[in-house]
Amino acid sequence: MGKAKGKDAKEHKASRMGKAEYYEKLAILELELNNLARWLQHTGKRVVVLIEGRDTAGKGGVIAAIAQTLNPRQCRSVALPKPSDREKSQWYFQRYVQHLPAAGEIVLFDRSWYNRAGVEAVMGFCSEREVDAFLKQVPVFERLLVEDGVLLFKYWLTVDQDKQEERFAERRNDPLKRWKLSPIDLLAREKYAEYGQARDRMLEATHTRHAPWALVDFNDQRRGRLTLIRHLLDQLPDTGMPEELLDLPPLRQPPQREHFSKKAFRPI
């Protein structure tokens, strides 16, 4: 039995996408994402992408993969902290509305209003009545966004618990990743099944024709990122737009060097 498990683990590890293949395929998608950005500027369309999933699923990584070659003034990510006392007294969707895109922009939500149906519901940060109200209101809220012209995409990143445990351990052991590990994450380890039940309830209530969910396997994060980006691009029209290349005429004088008038100002 032990040998079989070890063999399966090796085969599973061998099936993971390598870095070279990943970056080669990502480079192609990055060009298409930049075409998308030019199309948005040309048409004034607005894009909202919700990235949801369990802790360690890979939400931040895929958002970084989408945004890293795009203009940060046009494409931005939103990862809101826990609400303040004032925000708790507001209409639930209110603090998210202010982060929605203007014409030509892309907004990537690293967790979104669906916190209410996930973390808040499982951890007891809201009442059952509040969860019920949210699940009734969110299809209406999203319909209003779509009817106003927002291009809304919702992704749930799936990850098995053994893979989640590996990633928790990696975060604990890597001093550069420990900031990703919180007490809430540790509690989540014991509530894998409860999170699954909350997810199923959420999907059942909010998977609509105007705002459907797409589930993406993120047990292999590199493969998952490519799958998600490819799917996102395929949901939009052909975004090929002519690119205006700025002319760079030669300088009228030889290149100059930096010069400071006072000796006190010297590069370090």
Helices and strands as residue ranges (DSSP letters): H 2-14, H 19-43, E 46-53, H 59-67, E 75-78, H 85-88, H 94-97, E 106-110, G 113-117, H 119-123, H 128-147, E 150-158, H 161-173, G 178-180, H 183-189, H 192-206, E 213-217, H 221-234
